[in-house]
């Protein structure tokens, strides 16, 4: 059995924010969500999040995650005090407890699995995750024997000059045998300058205790201010982009590109500079994105091209071209082989295969068939000031430039709408619709200019 306790009660005053620190966003997910995600490889039986400042907001933010339990820490009196709060919640529990920090979001699942496996195979009472920092100043040092058994933990301020040469530090991530931890926690005291109960103090009450070094020290970096949040994002982006490049994705100028780790990319995708891929986005093989495009929570098929455009909450099928300067939003569905061109906006609309909306158009709440051609400047007037109304356009229909379709309206198949028409009534299949005033020409007509100067 495995239980996980995540320390998430602090305010994080150095963040200069009313938002609880663990709810700050890192690449599309909060810090504490990322900590919960890191548990994928260990599959805990219990997940206890210890909350304090803004606890109701933390609970609400995590309410959709199955199996999460919340434990309140009314006063923040140190890490030991926080873990003490789980004692009544684990009454009768037999197994191990993994203790994590809600503001340490870069831990890899395989790192926690290695920690747990080592803890169990060695039969340890406690196992510490440790790291070798290039500059360990300010961190407590962990001293071990030749078998990685912990012999001593010394705070930085108490280290001798010789001890400070040791770069192994305590990462603040622990695995405990619960029976031993439950016995040690009530013995903690706050006999220190901060008058807090430190979890590290229980280590001296247990045996055997082992250290496990993390391969990449960046995994254990915590977030205390906005600079560290930014640095963590850089680390996360480097991981994500390196992984995709190793899988056959071309990133031109990676430093200017951002990709959430929830995004999936097919082989031979090319991402140009200044592109941003966010949320649950999937891009098919051979697609070419950018430059200057934002794709979020959308699915793009194979060989799609997007240039200087925004696509959100939409689906685009294969061999479709988008942009420049197009905007697709609100559950748009575009078929195969379509063209969505310059300065076109689509909202909550469905386009059939090989349909073109080439330039300067707005389609909202519209359903278009196959091989439809939308002329420049065509719009659907879908909003009457109170409600949105649908427009339906049949296969192979063509609209002339500067047409307006006043919804609700249905246009049949094989219809041609003359340029400048305002369509207010349904149109049958196979017809020409002209809905505009006849041109009037008055020869010799000139504007009469009235002088502003009064007659004498």
C-alpha positions, 0 to 999 in steps of 0.5 A: 500500500502506498499513500502520498502526502502533498504539502500545499498549505503555504501562501507563497508570499514571495509570489506577491499574489492572492492566489495560493502558490500551488495554483500558479500556472506552469505550462497550462497546469498548476504546480500542484497538478503537476505534482499529482501528475508525477505520481503516474508511475507509482499509482498510490492508493491514497492521495492526501493534499494538505491545504491551508491558505486558500484551501477552498480554492485549492480543493475547487481547482482539484475537484475533478481529479479522482481520488484526491483527499484534502487535509486541513492545516489550520496553522502553518508551523513547519513541514513536520507539523503539516505531515502530523495532520495526516495521522488521523486520516491514516489510522490503520494504514499499513504501507509506505508514505511518500511526502512531496511538496506542492511547489516542486513541479518538475519531478519525473514519474520515473524518479519517484518510482526509483525512490519507492523501489529503492526504499522497498527493496532495501527495507528502509524506514526512510528514504530521502531524495537527494541531489548534487547541486553545482552551488549548494549554498543555503541547503542542508547537506546530506552525509552518507556512508559507502552504501548511501546510508544516511549518517548525518544531515547538517544545515548549511549554517552549521556546516564546517568549511570541510562539510560545505564541500559536500554538494549533496543536498536534501531535496525535501522528498521522502518515502517513509515506512508509515509505522515508523513515521507515525511513531516519530511524528508525535515526538517532534519539537519546535525547539529552533529559531523558527519555532517550527516542526521540521520533518527532517528531524524525524530522520534521526529517529529512524533506521535504516535511512538511505539517500537516493540521488536524482540524476538531474538536479533541476527536477527538485527545484522549488518555486518560491517567486516569479523568477523561479516560476519562469526558470521552471517553465524554461526547463519544462520547455527544454524537455518538451522541445528536445523530446519532440525533435528526437521524435522527428519534429522540426523546430525552427528557432526553438527559443521562440516556440512554446509547446505544452506537454499536453500537445501531441505531434506527428512525424515530419511536423515543422514548427516555424518561429513564434508559434505557440501550441497549447492545451489538448492540441494534436497536429498530424504528420507533415503539417507546417505551422507558422510562423506566428501562429497560436493553436490551442485545444485543437486537432489538425490532420495530416499536411495542414498548413497554418500561417500567422493564424489562431486556431482554438477549440477546433478540428481541421482535416487533412490537406487544408490551408489556413491563413494568413491572419485567419481565426478559427474558434468555438468548435469549428470543424473544417473538412479535407482539402479546404482553404481558409484564407486571409482575414477570415473568421470562423466561429462554431461552423462546419465546412465540408471537404474542398470548401474555400473561404478565401478572404475577408469573410465571417461565418458564424453558426454556419454549416457548409457542404462540399465544394462551396466557394465563399466570395470575398467579404461574405458574412453570415449575419447570425446575431439578431441582438438576442439570439444566434441563428444558423445558416446552411449552405448546400454543396457547390454553392458560390457566394459573390463578393460582399454578400450578406446571409441574414440568418436563419436562412438555408441556401440550397445546392448548386446556388450562385449568389450575385455579388453584393446581395443580401439574402433574407429568404431561403433559396432552392437548389440550382438557382441564381439569387440577386438581392440588391438594388438596380444601379441608377445612373443620372447623367450630368448630375453634380453636387450643389454646394451651398456657401456658408457665407451669408449674403450681404 
